[in-house]
Amino acid sequence: MNKKYLVILTFFLLIFSLGKIFSQEQQEEQPFSFLTEANLEQIISDESAALTIRTDIPRAEIFINGIYKGLSPLCIRSLLPGFYKITIKKQGYEEIKKIVRAENGKDRIFEFNLNCTYKSNSLECE
């Protein structure tokens, strides 16, 4: 066989092989497609944290990173690990601002005491 034909044949075989490889890659499953919704929920729950916030005066407003979450006592689940700014507000009491850490797979409990803002003995906090 002529060297010229051998080079051309090798060239076409190489292109054909590369075409097959690329077409197989496109047909393969997308990355992480083996994760079902149930698996994702399990991964999130394994990696998430929970914060329970209690106050000595019930029904104080709880904000996490500036977003209202509810009234105390309050348990917030499925948080990603990290730092969060907790703000606690109740009319007649001083506002509390704290930075807390949610830890991977842990449930943490934080208890806060609210201080009355009224200075006069004649006025009482709620």
Salt bridges, closest charged atoms under 4 A:
GLU95 OE1 - LYS89 NZ 3.87
GLU95 OE2 - LYS97 NZ 3.54
GLU103 OE1 - LYS106 NZ 3.19
GLU103 OE2 - ARG108 NH1 3.52
ASP107 OD2 - ARG77 NH1 4.00
GLU111 OE2 - ARG54 NH1 3.30
GLU126 OE1 - LYS90 NZ 3.94
